[in-house]
Amino acid sequence: MIRFILTVIFVISFLIFSIPLLIAEWIIGKYNMELKNRSSLAIVNWAFRVCLHISGVTVTVIGEENVPQDKAVLYVANHRSFFDILLTYTRVPRPTGYIAKKEMLRYPLLVNWMRNLHCLFLDRNDIKQGMKTILEGIEKVKSGISICIFPEGTRNKVSDTFLPFHEGSFKIAEKSGCPVLPICINNSAGIFEDHLPKIKKAHVVLEYLPPINLKELSKEERKFVGAYVQKKIEEVYEKNRELV
């Protein structure tokens, strides 16, 4: 329980004491958006790494050489834990926004940092607004900002299973022409969700699969790209279960 308390104290303290940083980032963004993108990335990366350290998380990373350093991509990953965001964001090489549920807009300061990081907020109950969010994601990628989405649509609460990947999650890659970069995450729920409310030491395996260019897929694979990518991640998930 001590890890949970320490993590909560750190997060609250960071959000409160980062108010001057948010002001500074806002000023920097008025004159140099590229510098703001880099500095916001560095600040949040540091905060996430501290949270992982406090939580006692160890990570084995496989296939990181598959992550393009020179262009934006659409990251897609299986999703069982809040910590999936921390685990993946601390390794992004360039500015990256996440698709988050619109309910996150209710949290002050946190939402300011999320906007600094180009996160987009999805209303899962409003198709029109959902399409608007996808269009914003396409423009982000075209401007050089990577996007990360969890195509299951929500955190899967059943161990060693997958919810169906939503086909619409891949529209950003389809319309922007960027590669899809699948990420397989093993045992992230072992940090927190498997034994709420305690945070426990856990070993997580994170594997980056080779990028997928949708234009190189067959017509049938492009039609059901969600199922195609899900199968790829499931195969790696089964392989890596013995590493946890």
C-alpha positions in Angstrom: 0.0 0.0 0.0 3.0 2.3 0.6 3.8 2.4 -3.1 0.2 3.5 -3.9 0.4 6.3 -1.4 3.8 7.5 -2.5 2.7 7.4 -6.2 -0.4 9.4 -5.4 1.6 12.0 -3.4 4.1 12.4 -6.2 1.4 12.8 -8.9 -0.5 15.4 -6.9 2.7 17.2 -6.0 3.9 17.2 -9.6 0.7 18.7 -10.8 0.6 21.4 -8.2 4.3 22.4 -8.4 4.3 22.2 -12.2 2.0 25.2 -12.6 4.9 27.6 -13.2 6.2 25.1 -15.8 2.8 25.1 -17.5 3.0 28.9 -17.7 6.5 28.8 -19.0 5.5 26.2 -21.6 2.6 28.4 -22.7 5.0 31.3 -23.2 7.5 29.1 -25.1 4.7 27.9 -27.4 3.9 31.4 -28.4 7.4 31.7 -30.0 8.8 28.3 -30.6 6.3 25.4 -30.8 9.0 22.8 -31.6 10.9 23.8 -28.4 7.7 23.5 -26.4 7.0 20.0 -27.9 10.5 18.8 -26.9 10.4 20.4 -23.4 6.9 19.1 -22.6 8.0 15.6 -23.7 11.1 15.7 -21.5 9.2 17.0 -18.4 6.4 14.4 -18.6 8.8 11.6 -19.4 10.7 12.4 -16.2 7.5 12.4 -14.2 6.4 9.1 -15.6 9.8 7.5 -15.0 9.6 8.6 -11.4 6.1 7.0 -11.0 7.4 3.8 -12.5 10.4 3.8 -10.2 8.3 4.4 -7.1 6.0 1.6 -8.2 8.9 -0.8 -8.4 8.3 -1.6 -12.1 11.0 -3.4 -14.2 10.6 -3.5 -17.9 12.1 -5.8 -20.6 12.0 -4.0 -24.0 12.2 -6.0 -27.2 12.3 -4.7 -30.8 12.8 -1.0 -30.0 14.9 -0.8 -33.2 11.5 -1.1 -35.0 10.5 2.4 -33.8 11.1 5.0 -36.6 13.1 7.9 -35.3 12.4 10.2 -38.3 8.7 10.1 -38.9 5.3 10.0 -37.2 3.6 6.7 -36.7 0.3 5.4 -35.3 1.1 3.3 -32.2 -1.5 0.6 -31.4 -1.3 -1.6 -28.3 -3.3 -3.9 -26.1 -4.6 -2.3 -23.0 -5.1 -3.7 -19.5 -3.7 -1.0 -17.2 -3.5 2.7 -16.5 0.3 2.1 -16.5 0.2 1.2 -20.2 0.4 5.0 -20.9 3.4 5.5 -18.6 5.2 2.4 -19.9 4.9 3.4 -23.6 5.2 7.1 -23.3 8.6 7.0 -21.5 10.0 5.4 -24.7 8.6 7.6 -27.5 11.5 9.3 -29.5 9.4 12.2 -30.7 6.2 14.2 -29.7 3.3 11.8 -29.3 -0.3 12.3 -28.5 -2.6 9.7 -27.0 -6.3 9.2 -27.8 -8.0 9.5 -24.5 -11.6 9.3 -23.3 -13.3 12.7 -23.0 -13.9 12.2 -19.3 -10.2 13.1 -18.8 -11.2 16.7 -19.5 -12.6 17.0 -16.0 -9.1 16.8 -14.3 -7.5 20.2 -14.1 -3.7 20.5 -14.6 -3.5 16.9 -15.9 -5.6 17.9 -18.9 -3.2 20.9 -19.5 -0.3 18.6 -19.7 -2.2 16.2 -21.9 -3.0 19.1 -24.3 0.7 20.1 -24.3 1.5 16.6 -25.4 -1.1 16.7 -28.3 -3.5 14.3 -26.7 -7.0 14.1 -28.3 -10.2 13.4 -26.4 -12.7 11.0 -27.8 -16.4 10.9 -27.1 -17.2 7.3 -27.5 -21.0 8.0 -27.5 -21.0 10.6 -30.2 -20.1 9.3 -33.7 -19.9 12.9 -35.2 -17.5 14.0 -32.5 -15.6 10.8 -32.8 -15.0 11.4 -36.5 -13.8 14.9 -35.7 -11.2 13.5 -33.3 -10.0 11.1 -35.9 -9.6 14.0 -38.4 -7.6 15.9 -35.8 -5.4 12.9 -35.4 -4.8 12.7 -39.1 -3.7 16.3 -39.1 -1.4 15.7 -36.1 0.3 12.9 -37.9 0.7 14.9 -41.1 2.4 17.6 -39.0 4.9 15.1 -37.6 3.2 14.2 -34.3 2.8 10.5 -33.6 -0.5 9.2 -32.2 -1.0 6.3 -29.8 -4.4 4.5 -29.6 -5.6 1.5 -27.7 -7.9 -0.1 -30.3 -9.8 -2.3 -27.8 -11.5 1.0 -26.8 -11.2 0.5 -23.1 -9.1 -1.3 -20.5 -9.6 -5.1 -20.8 -10.3 -6.5 -17.3 -9.8 -10.2 -18.1 -6.3 -11.5 -17.9 -4.7 -13.0 -21.0 -7.5 -12.0 -23.3 -8.1 -9.4 -25.9 -11.2 -7.3 -26.7 -11.8 -7.0 -30.5 -9.8 -4.2 -32.1 -12.0 -1.5 -33.5 -11.4 -1.1 -37.2 -12.0 2.7 -37.0 -8.9 3.0 -34.8 -6.8 2.6 -37.9 -8.3 5.4 -39.9 -5.6 7.8 -38.8 -2.9 5.6 -40.5 -5.1 4.8 -43.5 -5.8 8.5 -44.3 -2.4 9.9 -43.3 -0.3 7.2 -44.9 1.8 6.8 -41.7 3.0 3.3 -40.6 1.1 1.4 -37.9 3.5 0.3 -35.1 2.0 -2.5 -33.0 3.1 -2.7 -29.3 2.5 -5.8 -27.3 2.3 -5.3 -23.5 2.6 -8.3 -21.1 1.7 -8.1 -17.4 1.1 -4.3 -17.0 -2.0 -5.1 -14.9 0.3 -6.9 -12.5 1.4 -3.4 -11.3 -2.0 -2.2 -10.1 -5.3 -3.6 -11.6 -4.8 -7.2 -10.6 -4.8 -6.3 -6.9 -6.5 -3.0 -6.4 -5.8 -0.7 -4.5 -2.3 -1.9 -4.0 0.7 -1.2 -6.3 3.1 -4.0 -6.3 6.5 -4.7 -7.9 6.0 -6.2 -11.4 8.0 -7.2 -14.4 6.5 -6.0 -17.7 7.5 -7.1 -21.1 7.1 -4.5 -23.9 7.7 -5.5 -27.5 7.6 -3.3 -30.6 6.6 -5.2 -33.7 7.9 -4.2 -37.1 6.0 -1.2 -38.6 3.0 -2.1 -40.9 2.5 -0.1 -44.1 -1.2 -0.5 -44.8 -0.7 0.0 -48.6 1.4 -3.1 -48.7 -1.4 -5.3 -47.2 -3.8 -7.3 -49.4 -7.3 -5.9 -50.0 -8.8 -8.3 -47.5 -6.1 -7.5 -44.8 -6.8 -3.7 -45.3 -10.5 -4.3 -45.0 -10.1 -6.0 -41.6 -6.9 -4.4 -40.5 -8.0 -4.3 -36.8 -8.3 -8.1 -36.8 -5.0 -8.4 -38.7 -3.0 -6.3 -36.3 -4.7 -7.9 -33.3 -3.6 -11.3 -34.4 0.0 -10.1 -34.7 -0.1 -8.7 -31.2 -1.7 -11.9 -29.8 1.0 -14.1 -31.3 3.7 -12.0 -29.6 1.7 -11.9 -26.3 1.6 -15.7 -26.2 5.4 -15.9 -27.0 6.3 -13.4 -24.2 4.1 -14.8 -21.4 7.0 -17.0 -20.4 9.3 -13.9 -19.9 7.1 -12.3 -17.2 
